[in-house]
Amino acid sequence: MQVYKGGAAGLNSVLFIGKKFRVKAIYNNGSFQSKVEAIHNSEGKLDSLLNKIPFVRGVWSIVKAMMNVYKQLILAFAALFLMGKALPSTSSSPLTEMEWLFSLALIGIAGLVIKFTSISKYHAAEHMVAHCEDKNLPLTYENVAKQPRVHPRCGTNLVVFILANTILLSFFMENMLLNMLIAWSIGYEMFRMKRSRLKPFYKVGAFLQYVCFTSKPEEKHLNIAIESMKTLKSVEA
């Protein structure tokens, strides 16, 4: 039975989230350390309630994403710039071509930061362990090492949906803040749909995951991810 609901990678860590606990396994000076945090009952009830409301759950996902380690880096630089367009002190006109190019360039820079740090290797390890758990395989190093480093439920795919909707809505909306909130909400609903209906988007997401946001992990990265999942399964049991 699958116990994890999501995960994230950090510079020297992998986090997996279950129904009752969050577990972060950290690599520190050659040793592993797992930190277990209980999810408060009220927090779990709120999450369960908001996740039942279409489009609202997309906005709620923004709040939850802020709690994770690395995923907001993908949009952080561009988000600051785009939010600047929504401030009262700035023009409310739609983004120009140069501004879009600049925003995409900032996303690219964020991708490079992830790619060329250990985050990309821990990110890949997180995906590989998740695949192993999805297939109900024993969490051994040998099994995990055989798994792909691209995962369909990765937040990168959500980012693809959000950006596609942001670009589309920009032709009809001048308020960039409202644009982003609506784009995120619609993108999140697309993210929850059957993948077979949205294959082109997932192919783009898989490409970005493989090329920009993951790298081939080493043994220590896989072992950290395995430790995080094993600890989560133990405390959730």
C-alpha positions in Angstrom: 0.0 0.0 0.0 1.4 3.4 -1.0 2.0 5.6 2.0 3.5 8.8 0.5 1.5 11.7 -0.9 4.4 13.8 -2.2 8.0 14.5 -1.9 10.7 17.1 -2.5 14.5 17.4 -2.7 17.0 19.7 -1.1 20.7 20.4 -1.3 21.5 17.5 1.0 18.1 16.0 1.7 15.0 14.2 0.5 11.6 14.7 1.9 8.6 12.4 1.7 5.1 13.3 3.0 2.6 10.8 4.2 -0.9 11.1 5.7 0.3 11.5 9.3 4.0 12.4 9.0 6.7 14.2 7.0 10.1 12.6 6.9 13.3 14.4 5.8 16.4 12.3 5.4 19.6 14.5 5.5 23.1 13.7 4.4 25.6 15.2 6.8 29.4 14.5 6.9 29.0 11.0 5.6 26.1 10.0 7.8 22.3 9.9 7.5 19.9 11.6 9.8 16.1 11.4 9.5 13.8 14.1 10.9 10.2 13.1 11.5 7.5 15.7 11.9 3.9 14.9 12.7 1.2 16.5 10.6 -1.3 18.0 12.9 -4.8 16.7 12.7 -6.3 20.1 12.0 -3.8 20.6 9.1 -4.7 17.2 7.7 -8.4 18.0 7.8 -7.9 21.4 6.2 -5.9 19.8 3.4 -8.5 17.1 2.9 -11.3 19.7 2.7 -9.6 22.1 0.3 -8.4 19.3 -2.0 -12.0 18.5 -2.6 -12.8 21.9 -4.1 -11.9 22.3 -7.8 -9.7 25.4 -8.6 -9.5 26.3 -4.9 -7.2 23.3 -4.4 -4.9 24.8 -7.0 -4.4 28.0 -5.0 -4.1 25.8 -1.8 -1.3 23.9 -3.6 0.6 27.2 -3.9 0.6 27.5 -0.1 1.7 23.9 0.3 4.4 24.2 -2.3 5.9 27.2 -0.4 6.6 24.7 2.4 8.6 22.4 0.2 12.3 22.8 -0.4 13.3 23.3 -4.0 10.3 23.3 -6.3 9.6 27.0 -5.9 13.1 27.7 -7.3 11.7 26.8 -10.7 9.4 29.8 -10.8 11.0 32.0 -8.1 12.9 34.5 -10.3 10.2 34.7 -12.9 7.4 35.0 -10.3 9.1 38.0 -8.7 9.3 39.7 -12.1 5.7 38.8 -13.1 4.4 39.9 -9.7 6.1 43.2 -10.2 3.8 43.8 -13.2 0.9 43.4 -10.9 1.9 46.0 -8.4 0.0 49.3 -8.3 3.2 51.3 -9.0 3.7 49.6 -12.4 1.9 49.6 -15.6 -1.0 47.1 -15.9 -0.3 46.5 -19.6 0.3 42.9 -20.7 3.9 41.6 -20.8 5.9 42.5 -23.9 7.8 39.9 -25.9 11.0 41.0 -24.3 9.5 40.7 -20.8 8.3 37.2 -21.6 11.8 36.3 -22.9 13.4 37.8 -19.8 11.0 35.8 -17.5 11.8 32.5 -19.4 15.5 33.3 -19.1 15.1 33.6 -15.4 13.4 30.3 -15.2 16.3 28.9 -17.2 18.7 30.3 -14.7 16.8 28.7 -11.9 17.0 25.4 -13.8 20.7 25.7 -14.1 21.0 26.4 -10.4 19.2 23.1 -9.7 21.0 21.2 -12.5 24.5 22.0 -11.3 24.0 21.5 -7.6 23.3 18.3 -5.7 19.6 19.2 -5.7 19.3 17.6 -9.2 20.7 14.3 -8.0 18.5 14.2 -4.9 15.6 15.1 -7.1 16.3 12.2 -9.3 16.7 9.9 -6.3 13.4 11.1 -5.0 11.7 10.1 -8.3 13.4 6.7 -8.5 12.4 5.8 -5.0 8.8 7.0 -5.7 8.7 4.7 -8.8 9.9 1.8 -6.7 7.2 2.4 -4.2 4.5 2.9 -6.9 5.4 -0.5 -8.2 5.4 -2.1 -4.7 9.0 -3.3 -5.1 11.2 -3.8 -2.1 13.2 -0.6 -1.3 16.6 -2.0 -2.1 19.4 0.0 -3.7 19.4 -2.5 -6.6 15.7 -2.0 -7.3 15.8 1.8 -6.9 18.9 2.2 -9.2 16.9 0.6 -12.1 14.1 3.1 -12.0 13.8 6.1 -14.3 14.6 9.5 -12.9 11.6 11.2 -14.6 8.2 11.0 -12.7 4.8 11.9 -14.1 3.7 13.5 -10.8 6.7 15.8 -10.6 6.0 19.5 -10.0 7.8 20.3 -13.2 4.8 19.0 -15.1 2.6 21.3 -13.0 4.9 24.2 -14.0 4.4 23.4 -17.7 0.7 23.6 -17.3 0.9 26.8 -15.3 3.1 28.5 -17.9 1.0 27.4 -20.8 -2.1 28.9 -19.1 -0.3 32.0 -18.1 0.8 32.7 -21.7 -2.7 32.0 -23.0 -4.5 34.1 -20.5 -2.1 37.0 -21.0 -3.8 37.7 -24.4 -7.1 38.3 -22.5 -6.1 39.7 -19.1 -4.0 42.7 -18.1 -3.8 42.0 -14.4 -0.8 39.7 -14.1 -1.5 38.7 -10.4 -5.0 37.5 -11.3 -3.6 35.9 -14.4 -1.2 33.8 -12.4 -3.7 32.7 -9.8 -6.2 31.6 -12.5 -3.4 30.0 -14.5 -2.2 28.1 -11.4 -5.7 26.9 -10.6 -6.5 25.7 -14.1 -3.0 24.2 -14.4 -3.5 22.2 -11.2 -6.8 20.8 -12.5 -5.0 19.7 -15.7 -2.3 18.2 -13.5 -4.9 16.0 -11.9 -6.5 14.9 -15.1 -5.7 11.6 -16.9 -2.2 11.9 -18.4 -3.3 10.2 -21.6 -5.3 13.3 -22.5 -2.4 15.7 -22.1 0.5 13.7 -23.5 2.2 16.7 -25.3 2.4 18.6 -22.0 3.9 15.6 -20.2 6.5 15.1 -22.9 7.6 18.7 -22.4 7.7 18.1 -18.6 9.6 14.9 -19.0 12.1 16.6 -21.2 12.6 19.4 -18.7 12.9 17.0 -15.8 15.6 14.9 -17.6 17.6 17.8 -19.1 17.2 20.6 -16.5 16.0 19.4 -13.2 17.5 16.0 -12.5 21.0 14.4 -12.9 22.2 10.8 -12.5 22.3 10.2 -8.8 25.2 8.6 -6.9 24.8 5.9 -4.3 24.6 8.3 -1.4 21.8 10.2 -3.1 19.8 7.0 -3.6 20.4 5.8 -0.1 19.2 9.1 1.4 16.0 8.8 -0.6 15.6 5.2 0.4 16.1 6.1 4.1 13.5 8.8 3.9 10.9 6.5 2.4 11.7 3.6 4.7 11.4 5.9 7.7 8.0 7.2 6.5 6.7 3.7 5.9 7.8 2.8 9.4 6.1 5.7 11.2 3.0 5.6 9.1 2.5 1.8 9.8 
